[in-house]
Amino acid sequence: MADHPKALLRALVILLFLILYTAIIGIVSLPTVKRAFDESGVLQLIRSRKEETRANPANRMVEVVFAPLGTSFAAYRVEQPRMGSSASHDTFEALLAGVPLLALEDGAITYIDSGTKLLGLTRSSNIIYLNLSKEFLASADMKMAYLQLKETASLLGAKDVVVLIEGAQADLPLDE
């Protein structure tokens, strides 16, 4: 019976030692961890997203692509009114709304006909199905207009884009 209290006392001493050791390590490393968080900017990013949502819940920031000086595509952040239930829907609404002022200052253009409307959007198996109005077919450079849609979809993490024109799958002349 005498061994039982000694074993219990020894276990309590070991537990107390582990707690004390963990506390000392935590206190010593706290400044380093705090500095790493500050330098990474993660906390500021989280705060800015929360403030952005609180500041204007009717809008959302989306990324769309346009072609500065008619060359390759570049991504632009645009504040878009929430028109759909998803960020994907609002992203394509912003794209079809035309080139924003910031992109115009860079000399950016869009290859998508200005009369094109988004009739619907579905996302399945990481593929975006865009139902567009027939005005999309009036785009001057169909291959570049399609690539603009595809590049914008890739910013949303989509693998591919399928274009429907007023509900029917489009056979786009992409000249590939």
N, C-alpha and C positions, 0 to 999 in steps of 0.2 A: 503494500500500500504506500510505502514511503516513496517509491519510484514514480508513482503517478503524479503527485504534486510537482516533483522535479521536472518531469517531462512537460507538464503544462506550463510551468514557469519558463522553461527553455523555449518552448514554442512561442510564448508571448514576447519574450525578449527578441527572438528572431523576427517576429512580425513587427514589433516596435522599431527594430533596426531597419527593416525594409521600408517602413513608412517614413522614417527620418531620412534615409538615403534618397528616396524618391522626392521628398520635399526639398532637400538640398540641391539635387540635380535640377529640379524645376525652377528654383529661385536663381540658381547660377545661370541657367540657359535662357531665362525669360527675356533679358535685354536683346540677346541675339535673335531669338524668334520674333520678337516685336519689330526689330529693325528689318528683318527679312520680309515681314508682312508689309511694312511701310514702303520698302523699296520696290516690292513687286507690283504695287498699285491695285491689288485685288480688292482691298477694302474700299478704296475710292470708286472702283468700277461698280461694286455692289451698291454703294450709296448713291451713285449717279443714276443707276438704273431705277432704283426705288424712287428717287426724287423726280426722275423723268416721268414715271408712271403716275406719281401723285400730282405733279405739276399739270399735266394735261392728259387725263385718261381717255379723252376722245381721239387722241392721236397715237401713233406708234412710229418708231424709227425703223425703216426698212432699208435694205441695200439693193440697188438696181444697177445695171450696166448700160453705159452709153459709149460711143466711140469718139474720144477726143481727137479733133482734127481728122476725123474719118479714118483713123488707123485701127489699131487693136482696141479691145474693150478695156474699160476701167470701171471699177465699182464706185458708186456714189451713195452716201447716206442721205435719205430723204425722209422728212416728217410727213407721214401720210395719215389722213383721217381714217379711223377704223370703219371700214365699209363691210368687211366680211368677218367671219368668225375665226379666221386663222391669219397668221402672219404671211403665209404663202399667198392668200387671196389679196391682202393689202399690198404685198410686194408687186404683184402683177398689175394691180390697179395703178400703182405709182409709176410703173414702167410705161403703161399705155397712156398715162396722162401727159406724157411728153417730157422733154428735157428740162430739168430744173435749172434755176438761175446759176447755181454754182457750177454745174456742168457746162452751161452755155458760156460762162466766162472762160472755160478751158477750150472752147471751140468744139464742144461735143455735139454729136448728131445722133439721131435715132434712125434706124433702118425700117422701123415698123410704121406703116401708114397711119397718119394722125387720126383717121376716123375709126380705127379699130377699137372695138369694145370687148370687154371680158364678159362673156355670157355665163361662164361657169368654170369651176376648177375643182378637180378631184385629185387626191394623192393616194396612191395605192402601191404597196411594195416599193416605196421610194421612187416611184415614177409619177411625174405630174402630168395630168391630162388637162389641157387647156382648151376650153370651148370658146372660140373667138368668132366675132362677127365677120361677114364676108369681105369687109373692107380690108382685112389683113391680106387678102389675095392681091390687092392693089399696091402692095409694098414694092418699091422700085427694084430692090435687090433682095429677092426672096431668100437666098442662101444666107446673107448677112442678117436678115430679119429673124430667121430661124435660129441662127447662132446667138443672136442677142437674147432670145427667149431661153435658149439652153444655158448660156453663161449665167443669166439671172437665176435660173433654177439651181445651178450648181452652188450658188451662194447659200441656198436653202438646204444644201446637202442632198439634192435629188440626183439620181443616176442618169435620168433621161427625161425628155419631154415628148409627149404625144399631142399633136395639134389636131383639134377638131374644128371644122368650120360649120357653124350653126348646127351642131349636133352630129355631123357626119365626119368620119375620118378623112382628113385632107391628104390628097396626093400632091405634095408640094414639089414644084420644079426646082430642085436644089442644085442641079448641074454638077453633080459630084463625079 
